[in-house]
Amino acid sequence: MKAGGAVSCNKEDGTLDIHRLVVRPDHFRRGIGRSLVVHVEKVAGTVDRSIISTGARNSRARLRYKRLALP
């Protein structure tokens, strides 16, 4: 079975930076991206700030990231 998504992040000086989050197109809209972010937050522990970014034209991702309300 192939993975439905992947995430890459870094925690430094109290900031969690999720710098890559990908979900296979045939697995979109199944909560995989959200699950990955929630897992990373849990593993990272307490942080002062979280950063996650996407391309300016990726309106779907931008909306979803705003809904996550990262600290």
Residue pairs with C-beta under 8 A, 6 or more apart in sequence:
2 24
3 24
4 23
4 24
4 27
4 30
4 32
5 21
5 22
5 23
5 24
5 27
5 32
5 33
5 36
6 20
6 21
6 22
6 36
7 18
7 20
7 21
7 22
7 36
7 37
7 39
7 40
8 18
8 19
8 20
8 21
9 16
9 17
9 18
9 19
9 20
9 40
9 44
10 16
10 17
10 19
11 17
11 44
11 47
14 47
14 48
14 49
15 47
15 48
15 49
15 50
15 51
16 40
16 41
16 44
16 47
16 49
16 50
16 51
16 70
17 50
17 51
17 52
18 37
18 40
18 50
18 51
18 52
19 51
19 53
21 33
21 36
21 37
21 52
23 32
23 33
23 36
33 64
34 64
34 68
37 52
37 68
37 70
41 47
41 50
41 70
47 71
48 71
49 71
50 70
50 71
51 70
52 65
52 68
52 70
54 61
54 62
54 65
55 61
